C-alpha cells in the first residue's frame, strides 16, 4: 500500500514543504554528502552499520548477516561494554571482525557505509536517522520511529527530500500471516470494520526505588554517558536494577522512552491502525491510567487506557503491566470487530477469523523478522520507497498515536482512579474502563484511594498534525534539544 497517495499528498504538503530547513541543522562537523549512495550503482554487497547492539540491535546483526545482499561492516555503540557479542557474531559469520565506532557522527560521515540500522533508545531515533539520510545513507530504524510527534514528520520530510529509503522496525507488516489477516479485513469479509482493539498486556515488575532513596547513580564506566544522553537533557540516572543503571529501564522515563505504549505497544498500535485502513491521525484522543501496584523510580504508566476517534470507527488501546488474564485469546495483540464477524491476532504473524457466533472461519499464520529486513534491502536496491512494508510515513503515524495518548495522560487531572468520572458515553469504552478497574482490584490496588490520571480529550487537526486549542498539549509535540544535538522543526 502506498501511503502518500494523491489525497494525502495534498493534505500533508505543509508538512513536507519545509524539509529543506532541516538541512541547515546537520552538525557542521559532518561534511555533507551529496553524491548518490554507492548502493545505487554497485553490484556488490551493501555495507551496514548497526547502531546499538545490547538488545534489539542483535536482531539487526543477524538479519543483515542472513541477507546475501548485505554485510555488517561497522558496530556502533556508546558503551564498549556491550559490543562483544556483536563483534564475535559478525566475525564468525563473515570471517573478519567489523570495525567498532563509539560515535554515530563518525558512522554517518563514513562514505563506505550504505545503510545505518538504528536500535538505540527512542530519544536518539530521529536525530540519527536524519543525520544518516542527509549523508546519503538508507536507514532501518527501530520502533517507535520517533520520540515525539514532530520528529516523525521531520523524518518523513527528510526521507522524501533526500530520496533515502527509511524502514521502521514494525516487523509484523512483513509477516505473510499478518498480511493475509489484514487483507482479509480490508476485503470486507467481516463486513464493515467498526472497532480496532490493541492490547499490550505484558508483565512489567517494579524497577525498584533506588533513585528515590539514594539519588543519582553512576553510569557504566565503559559508557560515554554524555553521548548516550545525546539530544535529551544531561541527567545522571536515578535508577539501578539488574539491568544496570542505564540499560533498558530508560523505557519508563519521559526523557528517553514512551512507556510500554510506545515500546511493545506501538507494534499493536500499528496493526490496529493498519487494520482500520487509516492513513491520517484521528479526530481526537484521550487517555487515563497510572503507575499502580508498586512504588518505584519509573515515571510512565504501567496501566493505561487510550481511545482514538476515527469517526465512525474507534480504536481502543490498553496497556496492563500487572498480572492479568487475556482478552478474547490475546494478551499482546489485536482484535478487529466488524458487522459480520471479528478477527483476533494474538501474535506478530497471524490470527483467526470468526463469524458473529464465534465460529472459526479462517486462519492465518507465517512469518519471521527476516521478511522485514529482506523487504528493506529490496527497496534499497530498487530505490522505490513505495515497496516498503513499513515506510517512515507509516511508522510516523503509528508512533504519533502513542505520543498523543501519552500527551493526554501527562496533562491529566489527578484523582483516585476509581472515582466516578465520566470518561466516555460509548459503551465499549465504559466496558474497558470497568474491566481495567476490576483488573486493578484483582492486583490488590485500592481504586477508591489510589491516584491515577484522567487525561483531557485532545482534538486533532489531521492535516496539520496539531492539537486544536491546547497550547500545553502542542508544547509536548516536540522537545528542546541539547546543543550539538539539535533537530530543527520543519514548520
N, C-alpha and C positions, 0 to 999 in steps of 0.2 A: 504494500500500500504506500503510495507516495503522499507524504504528509503535506507538503507545501503545494497543494493543487491551486488552481487559479483563484478560487474563492478565498482561501486562507491567505494567499499571497497578497491580495488586495487588503485584507483585514490587518495584516501584520507589517505592511510597508513601513509604517512609522518606526517599528522596532528594528528593522534591518537597514534602513536608510542611513543610520548613523554609525554603521560598523567601522567606517574609516577612522572615526575618532579613537577607536581602541588602538590603532597602530601607533599613535603618538606615545602610548604608555608602556610599551615594551622597554625594559631597562636599557639604558644607553650602553651599558657594559656588554650587551649582547648584540653583535653586529647583525643587521637584518639580512636574511637570506631570501633573495627574490627569485633565484633560479628555480625552475621546476624540480620537484623531488626526483632523485635518481630512480625512484620506483617506477616512474612513467616509462622510461626507455630501457631500463636494464633488464636483461633476461635472467640474471642470476637471482639468488635469494634476497629477500627483503631483510634488512638488518633492524633488529628490535632491541630497544632499551626498556627494561621492566623497572618501574619505579615503585618502591615499597614492597618488600618481599617477606615480611614477617608472617602474614596471614594469607589473604586472598591473592596476593601477588604470586604465590607459588602456583596457583591455578593458571595464571598468565604464563609463567615459565613453562609449565607442562603443555599448555595449549599451543604455544608458538613452537615448542620443540617438536610437537607431533605433526605440525603442518609442513609439508615438503617445500613450501614456498618461502619459509622464513627461517632465520637463525637468530638466536639470542646472543648479542654481542656485548651488551652492557647491562650490568646490575647496578641500580642506583638506590641508595637508602641513606638517610642521615644518621642511622645507627649502625655502626660497623659490627656491633654485637649480634645482629640478627641475619647476617648475609651468608653464613657458612653453608647452610643447606642449599640455597640457590646456586652458589658458586660451584659446589660439588655436583649438583644435579646437571647443570649445564655442561660442565667439563666431561662428565661421564657420558652424556648423550652426544656431544659434538667433538669430543677428542681434544679439546683445548678449553682453558678457562675463559670466561668472559672478562672484560675489563670492569673494574669497580670504580664508581664515582659516588661521592657523597653529596654533591651539589647538583641539583636539577639544572641549574643555569649552564653548567658545562655540558650537560647532555643535549639540551636543545640547541646549543651553538655548534654541535658536532655535525659536520656535513656528511659523515659516514653513517649517521643514524637516519633510517627512513620512517620508523614507527616508534612512537612513545606510548607505552602501556602503563596506565596510572592506577595504582592500587594503594593510595595513601589515605590518611584521614580526610574526611569530607571537606574540611576548610581549605585544602590545597587543590581540589579537583579543577576548579575553573581556571585558576591562575596558571597552573602547569599546562593545561590544555591550550589556553590562549597563547602562552609563550611558545609551545611546541608548534601549533598551527602557523603562527606568524613567522616561524623559522623553517617552514617547508615540510614539517612532519605531519604524517597522519596519526590519528590518536584513537586509542581504545581506552576509555575512562570508566572506572567502576561506578556503580550506583552508590548513592544518588548522584546524578550528573553534577549537581550544584549544592552549595551550602545555603543559598538563599535564592529567591525568585529571580532577581535581576541577573544573577550570574548565568543562569540558563539561557536567557535571551541574548546576552553578550556572546556566549559560546556559539550559539546558533548563527548569530550575525557574522562572527569571525570565520566560522566554517564556510559559510556561503561566500564571503568576501574573498577568502584565500583559495577557495576550491579544494580545501582539505577534506578528507574523509574522517568522520568522527562518530564512532560507535560507542554506545553506552552499555554497560555490563548487565543489563536485564536479560539474562540468557534464556528465559522462558520463551522469548519472542522467536527464537530459532528452533526450538524443540518441535519435531514433527507432530507429536501427540497434542501439544498445546495449540499448534497452528490448526490442526484438524478440529479441535474443540471450538476455537474462535470462528473458524469458517462455518461450522455447524450453527453457531449463534447467528452469525451475520446472514446466513441463508434463509432465516426465518423459520427454522424447523421447531423452535419452541414458541413461535408466534412473535408478537412484539415484546422486546425485552424492556421491562419496566423498572427493574431493580438490579443493581450490582452490589454484592456484599464482598468486602475484603476482610480477611482475618489474619491477625498476627498474634496468635496465642502461643507465645514462646517463653518458657520459663526464664526469668531474669532475677536471680537471687541478689540480695544486698551486696554492694561492693565494699561495705564497711564504712565506718565513720572516723577513719584515721585523720583525715584532713580537718574535720570539725574539731577533733580533740587535740591534735598535735600541730596543725597548721601546715605550712609549706614543706614539701618533701623534695629530696634531691632527685633529679632525673638520672638515668643511667650514665656512667662515666664514658661509655662508648658512643654516646649520642651527642650530636650538635643540636642542642635543645633550642637555640635561637632559630636555627633553620627549621626545626620541627614546627615551631610556632608559626613561622612564615608570615602570612597575611593576618593571622589572628593576634590579639594582644599578647605581649610577652608577660606571662604569669607563671611562676613556678607551680608545679602540680600540687593539688591539695587532695591527694588520694593515694592509696597504696593497697594493692591486692596481690593475689598470687600471680597476676599478670604483670606485676611491676607498677611503677608509679605513673607510667605514661601509656603503655600499650593497651589497646582495645577499650578500656573503660572511658576513653575520650568520647565514646558514643553518647554518654549520658550527661555531657556538658555542652551548653549552648555555644560556647566559643568555637567548638571544633565539630560537634556532631549534631544530630537532629532527632535524638531519641530512637526508639525502635520503630516509630512511624517512618522515619527516613533511613532506617537501617535494613532490617529484614522486611519491614512493612512496604517499602517502596516497590519491591517485586510484585506484591499482591495489588498495590495501588495501580501499578502499570497495567497489569492484566485486567483489573476491574474497568479501567477507562477504555482499554482496547476492546473489551467485550461490548461495551456500550457504543463503540464506534464514534467516540467523541474526540475531536481534534482541536478543541479550544479549552480554556479554563471554564469553570462552572459559573452560574449566575450568582451563587452565594455559598458560604461555608460557615459552619460553626463547630466548636469542639468543647467537650467537657472531660474532666478526669482529674488525675493527680498521681502522686507517688505514694503508694499505700503499702501497708503490710510490714514496713520496717523504716527505721530512720538511718540514713546513710549519707554519703557525700554527693550522691547523684542529684542532678538538677531537673532532668527531663521526666516526663510522665512515664509510669510503668503500667498505667491503666488509662485508656483514652478512647472516647467515642467521637467520631467525626462524621459529619453529614454534609454532602455536596449536592446542590440542586442543579441538575442539568435539565430542568423542566422540559418535557413532562417526566423525564427519567430521574431516578435518585441513585446516588452512590453512598452507601453506608460502610464505614470502616471502623474496625475495633481492634485495639491493642490490649492484650492481657499478659502481664508479666508474672503473675502469681499462678499457682497450680489451678488448672481448670479442666473441665471436660470439653469435648469437641462440640461443634455446631454443624449439624447435618453431615457428619462424617469428615469434617475438615477442622484443622487447628491452624495451620499456616497455608492458606489457600483462598479459594474464591467460590462464590455461588452467584449465578445469574438466574433471575426469575422472569419468565415470560408468560404470556397469556395462554400458552398451550404446553407448558412444561417448565423444567428447570435443568440447569447443568451444574454439577459440582466438580471442581478441580482441586483436589487436596494436596497437590504437589506441583513441581515445576514442569512435568512432562506429560500431563494428560488428565483425563477425568471421565465422568459418566453422565449421560443424559437420561432424564426421567420424564415420563408423561405426567399429567396433573395428578394422577393417582399414586405416584411414586414408583411406578414400574419402570425398570431399566429398558431403554430403547436403543442406546448406542454407547460404545466405549472407545476411548481414545488413549493411546499410550506411545511412548518412544521419545528418546532424546538424551542428550548429554551436553556438557559445556562445549565440547569440541565443535558442535554445529555452529555455535555463535562466533567462535574465533575464526572458523573457516569462512563464514559469511562475511566477516570483516575483511579478511585477506582478499577474498574475491572482489569486493568493492574497491579495495586499494588498487588492484591490478586493472580493473576496468574503468576506474575514475568515475563511477556512477553512484552517488550517494543514495539515489532512489532505490538501489538494490539492498541497502542495509535493512536489517530487520529491526534495529533499534537506533536509528539515526538520532543525532543530538537533539533535533527538534522534538522527537517523541520523548526522549529522556528528560528534556526540559519541562514539558508539560506534566509528566507524572511526578517528578520531583517537586514541582511547584504546588501540586495538590497537597503534598506532605507539609511543605513550608507554610502554606496558607492556613492549614488546620492548626499548625503549631503557633502561628501568629495569634489566631483566635484564642487558643489555650493560654498563651502567655499574657494576653491582655484581659484574661477572665477575672470575674468577681470571685473573691474567696468566700466560701461558705461551706457548711457541712455538706458533704457530697450527697447525703440522703435527704436534704431539705426539699420541701415540696415546691420546687421551682418548675415552671412550665418550660420545657426545652423545645417542644415541637407539638404541633397538632396532628402530625402524621402518625398513624397507628404503628407502622413498623419501627419508627424512631422511639416511640413510647415503649414498645416491646423490648428493644435493645437496651434502653435505659434501665428498665426494670430488671432485665437479665444481668446487666452489669452490677447493679446493686446487690442482687442475690449472690452473684459470684464473689463480691467483696465480703458479704456476710459469711459465706462458706469458708473464707480465709480469715475469719475472726476479726474483721475490720468493723468497728462500730460506726456505721454510716451516718448515724444521727449526730455524732460528735466529731468525726474525722474530717478535717478541712480539705476540700478539693477546689477546683476552678471551674467556673461556668463562663465559657468564652462568649463574646458578643457575636451576633450574626454579621458577617462581613459581606457586603455586596460588591461583586467583582465586575469590572468592565473588561470583558474578554478581549476586546480589540486593543486596548492599551495595556492590559495586564496590570492594572492598578485597582486599588480599593476605593470605592466611592465614599467621600465624605468622612474619612477617618485618617487624620494626619498621623496619629500614633501607630496605626497599622501600616500605613505606607512607609513610615520610617524603618520598619522591620523588613521591607522588601529587599534591602541592600545592607551593607555594613561599612564601617570605616576600616581602611586597610593600613597596615604599618608602613612606614617609609621604607622604600626599597622593594615593597611587595604590593604595590598599588594595582588595582584593577579599576579602570575608569568606566563609568556608566555610559551607555550609548545614547541616552536621551538628551 
